[in-house]
């Protein structure tokens, strides 16, 4: 079970995304590089940034972690605690974006026009069997 955030966790997300029954549709409309930024909060003290390249592939989809791609199509940024809420399903992406809890930059029209395909990505994120960082006790600070 990979720990969030880590390269292994992102690789597991890519596997879930590729295996999703609607992955080909998502890749067709949302193909490109996506940057995921996890800002420090709670037990996380350093920023973590990962990039995933999503492309259509032989009637399916390919999703791979890439290093220093350049300008991504979309950047998703929020802190560790909100990522955790999103991945556990206790934070809905739409309202979180609206109220600035999750910041998204880049090709927003593509995301807005492909809500069902965005749901595929969110579903794949939530399907990763995740090990969370241990919470800090108040006497550890």
N, CA, C and O atoms as a GROMACS GRO file, in nm:
protein
  564
    1UNK      N    1   0.086  -0.117   0.000
    1UNK     CA    2   0.000   0.000   0.000
    1UNK      C    3   0.091   0.124   0.000
    1UNK      O    4   0.168   0.143   0.094
    2UNK      N    5   0.084   0.207  -0.103
    2UNK     CA    6   0.173   0.324  -0.110
    2UNK      C    7   0.128   0.437  -0.016
    2UNK      O    8   0.009   0.456   0.009
    3UNK      N    9   0.226   0.509   0.033
    3UNK     CA   10   0.200   0.623   0.122
    3UNK      C   11   0.176   0.747   0.037
    3UNK      O   12   0.243   0.770  -0.064
    4UNK      N   13   0.078   0.827   0.079
    4UNK     CA   14   0.050   0.955   0.013
    4UNK      C   15   0.119   1.066   0.090
    4UNK      O   16   0.107   1.071   0.212
    5UNK      N   17   0.189   1.156   0.023
    5UNK     CA   18   0.224   1.159  -0.119
    5UNK      C   19   0.358   1.091  -0.144
    5UNK      O   20   0.448   1.099  -0.061
    6UNK      N   21   0.369   1.024  -0.258
    6UNK     CA   22   0.495   0.961  -0.297
    6UNK      C   23   0.487   0.926  -0.446
    6UNK      O   24   0.378   0.922  -0.504
    7UNK      N   25   0.602   0.901  -0.505
    7UNK     CA   26   0.607   0.858  -0.645
    7UNK      C   27   0.533   0.725  -0.661
    7UNK      O   28   0.467   0.702  -0.762
    8UNK      N   29   0.545   0.638  -0.561
    8UNK     CA   30   0.477   0.509  -0.568
    8UNK      C   31   0.325   0.528  -0.566
    8UNK      O   32   0.252   0.454  -0.632
    9UNK      N   33   0.279   0.627  -0.490
    9UNK     CA   34   0.135   0.653  -0.486
    9UNK      C   35   0.087   0.702  -0.623
    9UNK      O   36  -0.017   0.659  -0.672
   10UNK      N   37   0.163   0.792  -0.683
   10UNK     CA   38   0.126   0.844  -0.816
   10UNK      C   39   0.127   0.730  -0.919
   10UNK      O   40   0.039   0.725  -1.006
   11UNK      N   41   0.224   0.641  -0.910
   11UNK     CA   42   0.228   0.526  -1.001
   11UNK      C   43   0.104   0.438  -0.982
   11UNK      O   44   0.048   0.389  -1.080
   12UNK      N   45   0.061   0.419  -0.858
   12UNK     CA   46  -0.060   0.341  -0.831
   12UNK      C   47  -0.183   0.411  -0.887
   12UNK      O   48  -0.274   0.346  -0.939
   13UNK      N   49  -0.187   0.544  -0.877
   13UNK     CA   50  -0.296   0.621  -0.937
   13UNK      C   51  -0.298   0.599  -1.088
   13UNK      O   52  -0.405   0.579  -1.146
   14UNK      N   53  -0.181   0.604  -1.152
   14UNK     CA   54  -0.173   0.584  -1.297
   14UNK      C   55  -0.229   0.446  -1.334
   14UNK      O   56  -0.300   0.433  -1.434
   15UNK      N   57  -0.197   0.344  -1.256
   15UNK     CA   58  -0.249   0.210  -1.281
   15UNK      C   59  -0.401   0.207  -1.270
   15UNK      O   60  -0.470   0.147  -1.352
   16UNK      N   61  -0.454   0.273  -1.167
   16UNK     CA   62  -0.600   0.279  -1.149
   16UNK      C   63  -0.667   0.352  -1.265
   16UNK      O   64  -0.773   0.312  -1.312
   17UNK      N   65  -0.604   0.460  -1.310
   17UNK     CA   66  -0.660   0.538  -1.420
   17UNK      C   67  -0.661   0.456  -1.549
   17UNK      O   68  -0.762   0.454  -1.620
   18UNK      N   69  -0.551   0.389  -1.579
   18UNK     CA   70  -0.544   0.305  -1.700
   18UNK      C   71  -0.648   0.193  -1.696
   18UNK      O   72  -0.703   0.157  -1.800
   19UNK      N   73  -0.673   0.137  -1.578
   19UNK     CA   74  -0.764   0.024  -1.563
   19UNK      C   75  -0.911   0.066  -1.558
   19UNK      O   76  -1.000  -0.019  -1.566
   20UNK      N   77  -0.938   0.195  -1.545
   20UNK     CA   78  -1.077   0.242  -1.534
   20UNK      C   79  -1.154   0.208  -1.662
   20UNK      O   80  -1.100   0.225  -1.771
   21UNK      N   81  -1.278   0.162  -1.650
   21UNK     CA   82  -1.355   0.125  -1.769
   21UNK      C   83  -1.378   0.241  -1.866
   21UNK      O   84  -1.401   0.218  -1.985
   22UNK      N   85  -1.372   0.363  -1.820
   22UNK     CA   86  -1.394   0.479  -1.908
   22UNK      C   87  -1.263   0.555  -1.933
   22UNK      O   88  -1.266   0.673  -1.970
   23UNK      N   89  -1.149   0.489  -1.914
   23UNK     CA   90  -1.020   0.555  -1.931
   23UNK      C   91  -0.998   0.607  -2.072
   23UNK      O   92  -0.944   0.717  -2.088
   24UNK      N   93  -1.038   0.533  -2.173
   24UNK     CA   94  -1.017   0.577  -2.312
   24UNK      C   95  -1.090   0.707  -2.340
   24UNK      O   96  -1.035   0.796  -2.404
   25UNK      N   97  -1.213   0.719  -2.292
   25UNK     CA   98  -1.289   0.843  -2.311
   25UNK      C   99  -1.222   0.960  -2.239
   25UNK      O  100  -1.212   1.069  -2.294
   26UNK      N  101  -1.177   0.935  -2.116
   26UNK     CA  102  -1.111   1.041  -2.039
   26UNK      C  103  -0.983   1.085  -2.109
   26UNK      O  104  -0.956   1.205  -2.118
   27UNK      N  105  -0.905   0.990  -2.159
   27UNK     CA  106  -0.780   1.025  -2.227
   27UNK      C  107  -0.806   1.102  -2.356
   27UNK      O  108  -0.730   1.191  -2.392
   28UNK      N  109  -0.914   1.067  -2.425
   28UNK     CA  110  -0.946   1.136  -2.550
   28UNK      C  111  -0.977   1.284  -2.527
   28UNK      O  112  -0.936   1.369  -2.606
   29UNK      N  113  -1.047   1.316  -2.420
   29UNK     CA  114  -1.085   1.456  -2.398
   29UNK      C  115  -0.989   1.530  -2.305
   29UNK      O  116  -0.980   1.652  -2.311
   30UNK      N  117  -0.918   1.457  -2.219
   30UNK     CA  118  -0.834   1.523  -2.119
   30UNK      C  119  -0.686   1.494  -2.138
   30UNK      O  120  -0.606   1.526  -2.049
   31UNK      N  121  -0.646   1.436  -2.248
   31UNK     CA  122  -0.507   1.399  -2.269
   31UNK      C  123  -0.412   1.517  -2.248
   31UNK      O  124  -0.444   1.631  -2.282
   32UNK      N  125  -0.297   1.488  -2.192
   32UNK     CA  126  -0.196   1.589  -2.167
   32UNK      C  127  -0.127   1.562  -2.036
   32UNK      O  128  -0.144   1.458  -1.974
   33UNK      N  129  -0.048   1.659  -1.994
   33UNK     CA  130   0.026   1.646  -1.868
   33UNK      C  131  -0.047   1.723  -1.759
   33UNK      O  132  -0.087   1.838  -1.777
   34UNK      N  133  -0.063   1.656  -1.645
   34UNK     CA  134  -0.129   1.714  -1.529
   34UNK      C  135  -0.031   1.719  -1.414
   34UNK      O  136   0.035   1.620  -1.382
   35UNK      N  137  -0.021   1.835  -1.353
   35UNK     CA  138   0.069   1.854  -1.238
   35UNK      C  139  -0.016   1.853  -1.112
   35UNK      O  140  -0.115   1.926  -1.101
   36UNK      N  141   0.022   1.769  -1.017
   36UNK     CA  142  -0.044   1.759  -0.888
   36UNK      C  143   0.051   1.812  -0.782
   36UNK      O  144   0.162   1.761  -0.767
   37UNK      N  145   0.010   1.914  -0.709
   37UNK     CA  146   0.093   1.976  -0.608
   37UNK      C  147   0.027   1.955  -0.471
   37UNK      O  148  -0.089   1.991  -0.450
   38UNK      N  149   0.104   1.896  -0.379
   38UNK     CA  150   0.057   1.873  -0.243
   38UNK      C  151   0.135   1.969  -0.153
   38UNK      O  152   0.255   1.952  -0.131
   39UNK      N  153   0.065   2.070  -0.102
   39UNK     CA  154   0.127   2.171  -0.016
   39UNK      C  155   0.134   2.118   0.128
   39UNK      O  156   0.052   2.036   0.168
   40UNK      N  157   0.232   2.166   0.204
   40UNK     CA  158   0.245   2.122   0.344
   40UNK      C  159   0.122   2.159   0.428
   40UNK      O  160   0.068   2.269   0.417
   41UNK      N  161   0.082   2.066   0.511
   41UNK     CA  162  -0.018   2.088   0.616
   41UNK      C  163  -0.026   1.959   0.696
   41UNK      O  164   0.019   1.854   0.650
   42UNK      N  165  -0.081   1.966   0.815
   42UNK     CA  166  -0.088   1.848   0.901
   42UNK      C  167   0.049   1.788   0.918
   42UNK      O  168   0.143   1.858   0.955
   43UNK      N  169   0.065   1.657   0.892
   43UNK     CA  170   0.194   1.593   0.913
   43UNK      C  171   0.296   1.618   0.800
   43UNK      O  172   0.413   1.583   0.814
   44UNK      N  173   0.252   1.677   0.689
   44UNK     CA  174   0.342   1.700   0.575
   44UNK      C  175   0.412   1.834   0.590
   44UNK      O  176   0.346   1.938   0.605
   45UNK      N  177   0.544   1.833   0.586
   45UNK     CA  178   0.620   1.956   0.608
   45UNK      C  179   0.686   2.009   0.480
   45UNK      O  180   0.736   2.121   0.480
   46UNK      N  181   0.686   1.930   0.372
   46UNK     CA  182   0.747   1.973   0.246
   46UNK      C  183   0.646   1.966   0.133
   46UNK      O  184   0.554   1.884   0.137
   47UNK      N  185   0.662   2.051   0.033
   47UNK     CA  186   0.578   2.047  -0.087
   47UNK      C  187   0.621   1.928  -0.174
   47UNK      O  188   0.740   1.901  -0.189
   48UNK      N  189   0.522   1.859  -0.229
   48UNK     CA  190   0.547   1.749  -0.322
   48UNK      C  191   0.477   1.782  -0.453
   48UNK      O  192   0.361   1.823  -0.454
   49UNK      N  193   0.548   1.763  -0.564
   49UNK     CA  194   0.493   1.790  -0.696
   49UNK      C  195   0.515   1.668  -0.785
   49UNK      O  196   0.624   1.612  -0.790
   50UNK      N  197   0.409   1.628  -0.855
   50UNK     CA  198   0.414   1.513  -0.945
   50UNK      C  199   0.345   1.550  -1.075
   50UNK      O  200   0.249   1.627  -1.076
   51UNK      N  201   0.396   1.495  -1.186
   51UNK     CA  202   0.335   1.519  -1.315
   51UNK      C  203   0.298   1.385  -1.377
   51UNK      O  204   0.375   1.289  -1.374
   52UNK      N  205   0.178   1.381  -1.435
   52UNK     CA  206   0.126   1.261  -1.498
   52UNK      C  207   0.089   1.294  -1.642
   52UNK      O  208   0.019   1.392  -1.668
   53UNK      N  209   0.137   1.210  -1.734
   53UNK     CA  210   0.104   1.227  -1.876
   53UNK      C  211  -0.003   1.126  -1.911
   53UNK      O  212   0.018   1.005  -1.900
   54UNK      N  213  -0.119   1.175  -1.953
   54UNK     CA  214  -0.233   1.092  -1.990
   54UNK      C  215  -0.253   1.101  -2.141
   54UNK      O  216  -0.266   1.211  -2.196
   55UNK      N  217  -0.255   0.986  -2.208
   55UNK     CA  218  -0.277   0.983  -2.353
   55UNK      C  219  -0.364   0.864  -2.389
   55UNK      O  220  -0.366   0.763  -2.318
   56UNK      N  221  -0.438   0.878  -2.500
   56UNK     CA  222  -0.512   0.764  -2.554
   56UNK      C  223  -0.414   0.666  -2.614
   56UNK      O  224  -0.311   0.706  -2.670
   57UNK      N  225  -0.446   0.536  -2.603
   57UNK     CA  226  -0.352   0.434  -2.649
   57UNK      C  227  -0.429   0.308  -2.691
   57UNK      O  228  -0.483   0.238  -2.606
   58UNK      N  229  -0.433   0.280  -2.822
   58UNK     CA  230  -0.495   0.157  -2.874
   58UNK      C  231  -0.631   0.127  -2.812
   58UNK      O  232  -0.654   0.016  -2.764
   59UNK      N  233  -0.721   0.223  -2.814
   59UNK     CA  234  -0.854   0.205  -2.759
   59UNK      C  235  -0.861   0.209  -2.609
   59UNK      O  236  -0.966   0.184  -2.551
   60UNK      N  237  -0.751   0.241  -2.545
   60UNK     CA  238  -0.746   0.252  -2.400
   60UNK      C  239  -0.679   0.381  -2.360
   60UNK      O  240  -0.692   0.482  -2.429
   61UNK      N  241  -0.608   0.377  -2.251
   61UNK     CA  242  -0.539   0.497  -2.203
   61UNK      C  243  -0.406   0.456  -2.144
   61UNK      O  244  -0.390   0.347  -2.090
   62UNK      N  245  -0.312   0.547  -2.154
   62UNK     CA  246  -0.183   0.531  -2.089
   62UNK      C  247  -0.163   0.650  -1.996
   62UNK      O  248  -0.180   0.764  -2.037
   63UNK      N  249  -0.128   0.622  -1.873
   63UNK     CA  250  -0.100   0.727  -1.775
   63UNK      C  251   0.034   0.694  -1.711
   63UNK      O  252   0.052   0.586  -1.654
   64UNK      N  253   0.127   0.787  -1.721
   64UNK     CA  254   0.260   0.765  -1.668
   64UNK      C  255   0.311   0.888  -1.595
   64UNK      O  256   0.286   1.001  -1.638
   65UNK      N  257   0.382   0.865  -1.484
   65UNK     CA  258   0.448   0.974  -1.414
   65UNK      C  259   0.566   1.018  -1.498
   65UNK      O  260   0.642   0.935  -1.549
   66UNK      N  261   0.581   1.150  -1.513
   66UNK     CA  262   0.694   1.206  -1.588
   66UNK      C  263   0.765   1.306  -1.499
   66UNK      O  264   0.708   1.358  -1.404
   67UNK      N  265   0.891   1.332  -1.531
   67UNK     CA  266   0.971   1.426  -1.454
   67UNK      C  267   0.993   1.553  -1.534
   67UNK      O  268   1.033   1.548  -1.650
   68UNK      N  269   0.968   1.667  -1.472
   68UNK     CA  270   0.997   1.798  -1.529
   68UNK      C  271   0.958   1.810  -1.675
   68UNK      O  272   1.043   1.831  -1.762
   69UNK      N  273   0.831   1.796  -1.701
   69UNK     CA  274   0.779   1.798  -1.837
   69UNK      C  275   0.784   1.936  -1.900
   69UNK      O  276   0.806   1.949  -2.020
   70UNK      N  277   0.765   2.039  -1.821
   70UNK     CA  278   0.750   2.174  -1.872
   70UNK      C  279   0.614   2.227  -1.831
   70UNK      O  280   0.567   2.200  -1.721
   71UNK      N  281   0.552   2.302  -1.919
   71UNK     CA  282   0.420   2.359  -1.887
   71UNK      C  283   0.313   2.251  -1.897
   71UNK      O  284   0.292   2.196  -2.005
   72UNK      N  285   0.245   2.221  -1.787
   72UNK     CA  286   0.140   2.120  -1.790
   72UNK      C  287   0.011   2.176  -1.849
   72UNK      O  288  -0.006   2.298  -1.857
   73UNK      N  289  -0.078   2.089  -1.890
   73UNK     CA  290  -0.210   2.131  -1.937
   73UNK      C  291  -0.293   2.185  -1.821
   73UNK      O  292  -0.365   2.284  -1.836
   74UNK      N  293  -0.282   2.118  -1.705
   74UNK     CA  294  -0.357   2.158  -1.586
   74UNK      C  295  -0.270   2.134  -1.463
   74UNK      O  296  -0.196   2.036  -1.454
   75UNK      N  297  -0.281   2.227  -1.367
   75UNK     CA  298  -0.216   2.211  -1.237
   75UNK      C  299  -0.325   2.208  -1.130
   75UNK      O  300  -0.412   2.296  -1.126
   76UNK      N  301  -0.320   2.107  -1.045
   76UNK     CA  302  -0.412   2.093  -0.932
   76UNK      C  303  -0.329   2.109  -0.805
   76UNK      O  304  -0.233   2.036  -0.783
   77UNK      N  305  -0.368   2.207  -0.722
   77UNK     CA  306  -0.288   2.240  -0.604
   77UNK      C  307  -0.378   2.256  -0.482
   77UNK      O  308  -0.478   2.329  -0.484
   78UNK      N  309  -0.340   2.186  -0.375
   78UNK     CA  310  -0.403   2.209  -0.245
   78UNK      C  311  -0.313   2.147  -0.138
   78UNK      O  312  -0.212   2.084  -0.170
   79UNK      N  313  -0.349   2.166  -0.013
   79UNK     CA  314  -0.263   2.114   0.093
   79UNK      C  315  -0.295   1.967   0.123
   79UNK      O  316  -0.396   1.912   0.079
   80UNK      N  317  -0.205   1.907   0.198
   80UNK     CA  318  -0.214   1.765   0.230
   80UNK      C  319  -0.350   1.729   0.290
   80UNK      O  320  -0.412   1.631   0.248
   81UNK      N  321  -0.398   1.807   0.386
   81UNK     CA  322  -0.525   1.775   0.453
   81UNK      C  323  -0.642   1.776   0.355
   81UNK      O  324  -0.730   1.691   0.363
   82UNK      N  325  -0.643   1.871   0.263
   82UNK     CA  326  -0.753   1.876   0.165
   82UNK      C  327  -0.739   1.766   0.061
   82UNK      O  328  -0.840   1.710   0.016
   83UNK      N  329  -0.615   1.732   0.020
   83UNK     CA  330  -0.596   1.617  -0.067
   83UNK      C  331  -0.655   1.494   0.000
   83UNK      O  332  -0.725   1.415  -0.064
   84UNK      N  333  -0.626   1.477   0.128
   84UNK     CA  334  -0.676   1.361   0.200
   84UNK      C  335  -0.829   1.359   0.198
   84UNK      O  336  -0.890   1.255   0.173
   85UNK      N  337  -0.891   1.474   0.225
   85UNK     CA  338  -1.037   1.482   0.222
   85UNK      C  339  -1.091   1.447   0.082
   85UNK      O  340  -1.190   1.375   0.070
   86UNK      N  341  -1.026   1.498  -0.022
   86UNK     CA  342  -1.070   1.470  -0.158
   86UNK      C  343  -1.060   1.320  -0.188
   86UNK      O  344  -1.152   1.261  -0.244
   87UNK      N  345  -0.948   1.261  -0.152
   87UNK     CA  346  -0.926   1.120  -0.182
   87UNK      C  347  -1.015   1.028  -0.101
   87UNK      O  348  -1.051   0.919  -0.146
   88UNK      N  349  -1.052   1.071   0.019
   88UNK     CA  350  -1.143   0.991   0.102
   88UNK      C  351  -1.289   1.014   0.066
   88UNK      O  352  -1.377   0.944   0.116
   89UNK      N  353  -1.316   1.111  -0.021
   89UNK     CA  354  -1.453   1.137  -0.064
   89UNK      C  355  -1.531   1.229   0.027
   89UNK      O  356  -1.653   1.240   0.013
   90UNK      N  357  -1.465   1.296   0.121
   90UNK     CA  358  -1.535   1.387   0.212
   90UNK      C  359  -1.529   1.531   0.163
   90UNK      O  360  -1.588   1.620   0.225
   91UNK      N  361  -1.459   1.556   0.052
   91UNK     CA  362  -1.451   1.689  -0.008
   91UNK      C  363  -1.486   1.673  -0.155
   91UNK      O  364  -1.421   1.599  -0.227
   92UNK      N  365  -1.590   1.744  -0.199
   92UNK     CA  366  -1.635   1.738  -0.338
   92UNK      C  367  -1.555   1.837  -0.421
   92UNK      O  368  -1.538   1.952  -0.381
   93UNK      N  369  -1.507   1.795  -0.537
   93UNK     CA  370  -1.420   1.876  -0.620
   93UNK      C  371  -1.485   2.007  -0.663
   93UNK      O  372  -1.421   2.112  -0.655
   94UNK      N  373  -1.610   2.004  -0.707
   94UNK     CA  374  -1.676   2.124  -0.756
   94UNK      C  375  -1.682   2.237  -0.654
   94UNK      O  376  -1.628   2.344  -0.679
   95UNK      N  377  -1.744   2.215  -0.539
   95UNK     CA  378  -1.748   2.320  -0.437
   95UNK      C  379  -1.608   2.357  -0.386
   95UNK      O  380  -1.584   2.474  -0.354
   96UNK      N  381  -1.517   2.260  -0.377
   96UNK     CA  382  -1.382   2.290  -0.330
   96UNK      C  383  -1.312   2.386  -0.425
   96UNK      O  384  -1.240   2.476  -0.381
   97UNK      N  385  -1.333   2.369  -0.555
   97UNK     CA  386  -1.278   2.463  -0.654
   97UNK      C  387  -1.344   2.600  -0.640
   97UNK      O  388  -1.276   2.703  -0.641
   98UNK      N  389  -1.475   2.600  -0.628
   98UNK     CA  390  -1.551   2.724  -0.620
   98UNK      C  391  -1.508   2.809  -0.501
   98UNK      O  392  -1.499   2.932  -0.513
   99UNK      N  393  -1.481   2.746  -0.389
   99UNK     CA  394  -1.444   2.819  -0.268
   99UNK      C  395  -1.294   2.831  -0.248
   99UNK      O  396  -1.249   2.875  -0.142
  100UNK      N  397  -1.215   2.792  -0.348
  100UNK     CA  398  -1.070   2.808  -0.343
  100UNK      C  399  -0.997   2.711  -0.253
  100UNK      O  400  -0.881   2.733  -0.220
  101UNK      N  401  -1.063   2.604  -0.213
  101UNK     CA  402  -0.996   2.504  -0.129
  101UNK      C  403  -0.901   2.418  -0.211
  101UNK      O  404  -0.800   2.369  -0.161
  102UNK      N  405  -0.937   2.400  -0.338
  102UNK     CA  406  -0.849   2.335  -0.435
  102UNK      C  407  -0.831   2.435  -0.548
  102UNK      O  408  -0.929   2.486  -0.603
  103UNK      N  409  -0.706   2.462  -0.584
  103UNK     CA  410  -0.678   2.558  -0.690
  103UNK      C  411  -0.639   2.483  -0.817
  103UNK      O  412  -0.552   2.396  -0.816
  104UNK      N  413  -0.707   2.518  -0.924
  104UNK     CA  414  -0.681   2.455  -1.053
  104UNK      C  415  -0.646   2.564  -1.152
  104UNK      O  416  -0.718   2.664  -1.164
  105UNK      N  417  -0.536   2.544  -1.224
  105UNK     CA  418  -0.491   2.640  -1.324
  105UNK      C  419  -0.463   2.566  -1.453
  105UNK      O  420  -0.429   2.447  -1.453
  106UNK      N  421  -0.478   2.636  -1.564
  106UNK     CA  422  -0.449   2.577  -1.693
  106UNK      C  423  -0.572   2.574  -1.780
  106UNK      O  424  -0.648   2.671  -1.784
  107UNK      N  425  -0.593   2.464  -1.852
  107UNK     CA  426  -0.700   2.450  -1.951
  107UNK      C  427  -0.834   2.422  -1.883
  107UNK      O  428  -0.889   2.312  -1.893
  108UNK      N  429  -0.886   2.522  -1.815
  108UNK     CA  430  -1.013   2.506  -1.743
  108UNK      C  431  -1.131   2.478  -1.834
  108UNK      O  432  -1.217   2.398  -1.797
  109UNK      N  433  -1.141   2.539  -1.954
  109UNK     CA  434  -1.255   2.506  -2.041
  109UNK      C  435  -1.264   2.356  -2.073
  109UNK      O  436  -1.373   2.300  -2.080
  110UNK      N  437  -1.149   2.291  -2.092
  110UNK     CA  438  -1.151   2.146  -2.120
  110UNK      C  439  -1.209   2.070  -2.002
  110UNK      O  440  -1.286   1.976  -2.020
  111UNK      N  441  -1.171   2.110  -1.881
  111UNK     CA  442  -1.223   2.042  -1.762
  111UNK      C  443  -1.372   2.064  -1.746
  111UNK      O  444  -1.446   1.972  -1.714
  112UNK      N  445  -1.415   2.187  -1.768
  112UNK     CA  446  -1.556   2.220  -1.751
  112UNK      C  447  -1.644   2.150  -1.855
  112UNK      O  448  -1.759   2.116  -1.827
  113UNK      N  449  -1.590   2.130  -1.975
  113UNK     CA  450  -1.666   2.065  -2.083
  113UNK      C  451  -1.660   1.913  -2.076
  113UNK      O  452  -1.728   1.846  -2.154
  114UNK      N  453  -1.582   1.859  -1.986
  114UNK     CA  454  -1.566   1.714  -1.978
  114UNK      C  455  -1.584   1.665  -1.834
  114UNK      O  456  -1.503   1.587  -1.784
  115UNK      N  457  -1.688   1.710  -1.769
  115UNK     CA  458  -1.711   1.677  -1.628
  115UNK      C  459  -1.714   1.526  -1.603
  115UNK      O  460  -1.659   1.478  -1.504
  116UNK      N  461  -1.778   1.449  -1.694
  116UNK     CA  462  -1.782   1.304  -1.676
  116UNK      C  463  -1.643   1.243  -1.681
  116UNK      O  464  -1.614   1.147  -1.610
  117UNK      N  465  -1.556   1.299  -1.766
  117UNK     CA  466  -1.420   1.249  -1.776
  117UNK      C  467  -1.336   1.291  -1.656
  117UNK      O  468  -1.248   1.216  -1.613
  118UNK      N  469  -1.361   1.407  -1.602
  118UNK     CA  470  -1.295   1.450  -1.479
  118UNK      C  471  -1.334   1.355  -1.366
  118UNK      O  472  -1.252   1.321  -1.281
  119UNK      N  473  -1.460   1.312  -1.365
  119UNK     CA  474  -1.505   1.216  -1.264
  119UNK      C  475  -1.427   1.084  -1.272
  119UNK      O  476  -1.406   1.018  -1.170
  120UNK      N  477  -1.384   1.044  -1.393
  120UNK     CA  478  -1.304   0.923  -1.410
  120UNK      C  479  -1.170   0.941  -1.336
  120UNK      O  480  -1.125   0.850  -1.267
  121UNK      N  481  -1.109   1.058  -1.352
  121UNK     CA  482  -0.981   1.086  -1.287
  121UNK      C  483  -0.999   1.087  -1.135
  121UNK      O  484  -0.918   1.028  -1.063
  122UNK      N  485  -1.102   1.154  -1.087
  122UNK     CA  486  -1.127   1.159  -0.942
  122UNK      C  487  -1.155   1.020  -0.888
  122UNK      O  488  -1.108   0.984  -0.780
  123UNK      N  489  -1.231   0.940  -0.963
  123UNK     CA  490  -1.259   0.803  -0.921
  123UNK      C  491  -1.129   0.723  -0.911
  123UNK      O  492  -1.110   0.647  -0.815
  124UNK      N  493  -1.039   0.738  -1.009
  124UNK     CA  494  -0.911   0.666  -1.006
  124UNK      C  495  -0.827   0.712  -0.887
  124UNK      O  496  -0.761   0.630  -0.823
  125UNK      N  497  -0.828   0.841  -0.857
  125UNK     CA  498  -0.757   0.892  -0.739
  125UNK      C  499  -0.807   0.824  -0.612
  125UNK      O  500  -0.728   0.784  -0.526
  126UNK      N  501  -0.938   0.811  -0.602
  126UNK     CA  502  -0.998   0.754  -0.481
  126UNK      C  503  -0.983   0.604  -0.471
  126UNK      O  504  -0.996   0.548  -0.362
  127UNK      N  505  -0.954   0.536  -0.582
  127UNK     CA  506  -0.940   0.390  -0.581
  127UNK      C  507  -0.805   0.342  -0.530
  127UNK      O  508  -0.788   0.224  -0.502
  128UNK      N  509  -0.709   0.431  -0.519
  128UNK     CA  510  -0.577   0.390  -0.472
  128UNK      C  511  -0.586   0.354  -0.324
  128UNK      O  512  -0.631   0.433  -0.241
  129UNK      N  513  -0.542   0.233  -0.291
  129UNK     CA  514  -0.537   0.189  -0.152
  129UNK      C  515  -0.421   0.265  -0.087
  129UNK      O  516  -0.305   0.240  -0.116
  130UNK      N  517  -0.454   0.358   0.001
  130UNK     CA  518  -0.359   0.459   0.046
  130UNK      C  519  -0.320   0.443   0.192
  130UNK      O  520  -0.404   0.419   0.279
  131UNK      N  521  -0.190   0.457   0.216
  131UNK     CA  522  -0.139   0.467   0.353
  131UNK      C  523  -0.116   0.616   0.379
  131UNK      O  524  -0.045   0.682   0.303
  132UNK      N  525  -0.175   0.668   0.485
  132UNK     CA  526  -0.164   0.809   0.519
  132UNK      C  527  -0.048   0.830   0.616
  132UNK      O  528  -0.011   0.740   0.691
  133UNK      N  529   0.006   0.949   0.614
  133UNK     CA  530   0.112   0.984   0.708
  133UNK      C  531   0.053   0.986   0.848
  133UNK      O  532  -0.063   1.023   0.866
  134UNK      N  533   0.131   0.947   0.948
  134UNK     CA  534   0.079   0.953   1.086
  134UNK      C  535   0.054   1.097   1.126
  134UNK      O  536   0.132   1.187   1.094
  135UNK      N  537  -0.056   1.118   1.196
  135UNK     CA  538  -0.089   1.253   1.244
  135UNK      C  539   0.010   1.295   1.351
  135UNK      O  540   0.054   1.214   1.431
  136UNK      N  541   0.043   1.423   1.351
  136UNK     CA  542   0.132   1.476   1.454
  136UNK      C  543   0.052   1.494   1.583
  136UNK      O  544  -0.061   1.542   1.582
  137UNK      N  545   0.112   1.455   1.693
  137UNK     CA  546   0.051   1.484   1.823
  137UNK      C  547   0.087   1.626   1.860
  137UNK      O  548   0.192   1.677   1.819
  138UNK      N  549   0.003   1.690   1.938
  138UNK     CA  550   0.030   1.830   1.976
  138UNK      C  551   0.158   1.844   2.056
  138UNK      O  552   0.221   1.949   2.051
  139UNK      N  553   0.198   1.741   2.131
  139UNK     CA  554   0.323   1.752   2.208
  139UNK      C  555   0.447   1.726   2.121
  139UNK      O  556   0.559   1.739   2.170
  140UNK      N  557   0.428   1.689   1.991
  140UNK     CA  558   0.540   1.671   1.898
  140UNK      C  559   0.580   1.803   1.830
  140UNK      O  560   0.684   1.808   1.764
  141UNK      N  561   0.503   1.904   1.843
  141UNK     CA  562   0.528   2.029   1.770
  141UNK      C  563   0.630   2.115   1.836
  141UNK      O  564   0.662   2.223   1.786
   0.00000   0.00000   0.00000
